[in-house]
């Protein structure tokens, strides 16, 4: 099983002080033991940087840049073409969604490009209109 990890998983897994750090790390270990492999969407690296350098986490850009480099080496990341971005925007609009939902649509599009069978997230509200429920893994359901 190939699982695309969304940004929320990357953040929790890489921040020991995050409230869900232990749960995400345990889930990842169990998933790997069951044969799962992980991929990511390239735009998640920028989202990761944005969140961890924000006033909430207050981590230096230099430190987060090093984390981004480590993430990029840890698994394949899939970039989208401009046409695929348009498809993600169209999917968001067709589903009657707006705002940040477009980033979830980018994850879904990258998952398809990377051959993922599932998308993993901490937020069960993120993907229901974009992805059949059987393909969403909510790590903290």
Order of alpha helices (4+ residues) and beta strands (2+ residues): beta-alpha-alpha-beta-alpha-alpha-beta-alpha-alpha-beta-beta
